[in-house]
Amino acid sequence: MKKDNADRLLSSYLLWGLVSILVFIVFVLLLLLAVVQEKTDMVLYFITLRSGFLWIGATSVSRHVFVMLKRYIGKEISVPEFLSTQFIVLLFPYLYLKLKKEVRVYLEKEMKAYEREETK
């Protein structure tokens, strides 16, 4: 079966959500390292700053994919739902499972519509 755009967007959301979580963990570990060392050099600050920027960027890409997928399946995005995507590190499992269920329902509707169209 050909992979639908909704499946591709869902896979992309999973990828960028996981990247965001991993980069956040690296960012927190670097901050803890800086605190534990008490005296750090500029390289550690630079790497920590870059990982923070990477975390923000990965979260933004994840949010963008989330919005694109919701629009693709014809769902409206509420303001609290949009703002909750900023907390992807905490809410990712919940948001992903909810989105996966919505995509499955969308694909089932599309399959039924396609079957009805072919029987005509």
C-alpha positions in Angstrom: 0.0 0.0 0.0 1.3 3.4 -0.9 2.2 5.5 2.1 -0.2 8.5 2.4 0.9 12.0 3.1 -0.8 11.8 6.5 1.4 8.8 7.4 4.5 10.7 6.2 3.6 13.8 8.2 3.0 11.6 11.3 6.3 9.9 10.9 8.0 13.3 10.5 6.2 14.5 13.7 7.5 11.4 15.5 11.1 12.1 14.3 11.2 15.8 15.1 9.5 15.2 18.5 12.1 12.7 19.4 14.9 14.9 18.2 13.5 17.8 20.3 13.4 15.6 23.4 16.9 14.3 22.9 18.4 17.7 22.3 16.6 19.0 25.4 18.2 16.2 27.4 21.6 17.1 26.0 21.0 20.8 26.8 20.0 20.0 30.4 23.0 17.7 30.9 25.3 20.5 29.6 23.8 23.0 32.0 24.3 20.5 34.8 27.9 20.0 33.8 28.4 23.8 33.8 26.9 24.0 37.3 28.9 21.1 38.7 32.2 22.3 37.3 31.7 25.8 38.9 34.4 27.1 36.5 33.9 26.5 32.9 35.5 27.7 29.7 34.0 29.5 26.8 33.7 26.3 24.7 31.2 24.7 27.1 29.1 27.9 27.1 29.2 27.9 23.3 28.2 24.3 23.1 25.4 24.8 25.6 24.1 27.8 23.8 24.1 25.9 20.5 22.3 23.0 22.0 19.7 25.4 23.3 19.2 26.9 19.9 19.0 23.5 18.4 16.3 22.5 20.9 14.3 25.6 20.1 14.7 24.9 16.3 13.7 21.2 16.7 10.6 22.2 18.7 9.6 24.7 16.1 9.9 22.2 13.3 7.9 19.7 15.3 5.2 22.3 15.9 5.2 23.1 12.2 4.7 19.5 11.2 2.0 19.2 13.8 0.1 22.1 12.4 0.6 20.9 8.8 -0.7 17.4 9.7 -3.8 18.8 11.5 -4.6 21.0 8.5 -4.1 18.1 6.1 -6.6 15.9 7.9 -9.0 18.8 8.1 -8.9 19.4 11.9 -9.0 22.8 13.5 -6.2 23.7 15.9 -7.3 25.4 19.1 -5.1 28.0 20.8 -4.4 25.8 23.9 -3.5 22.9 21.6 -1.1 25.1 19.6 0.5 26.4 22.8 0.8 22.9 24.2 3.2 22.0 21.4 5.8 24.2 23.1 5.9 21.6 25.9 6.7 18.8 23.6 9.3 17.4 26.0 6.5 16.8 28.6 3.4 16.2 26.4 4.9 14.3 23.4 3.6 10.8 24.2 0.0 12.2 24.7 0.1 14.5 21.7 1.5 11.8 19.4 -1.0 9.1 20.5 -3.9 11.5 20.1 -2.6 12.6 16.6 -2.0 9.0 15.6 -5.7 8.1 16.4 -6.9 11.1 14.5 -4.8 10.1 11.4 -6.1 6.6 11.6 -9.7 7.8 11.6 -9.0 10.1 8.7 -7.4 7.3 6.7 -10.4 5.0 7.4 -12.8 7.7 6.1 -10.6 8.2 3.0 -10.5 4.5 2.3 -14.3 4.2 2.7 -14.8 7.2 0.4 -12.4 5.6 -2.2 -14.2 2.3 -2.0 -17.6 3.9 -2.6 -16.2 5.9 -5.5 -14.9 2.7 -7.1 -18.2 0.8 -6.8 -20.0 3.5 -8.8 
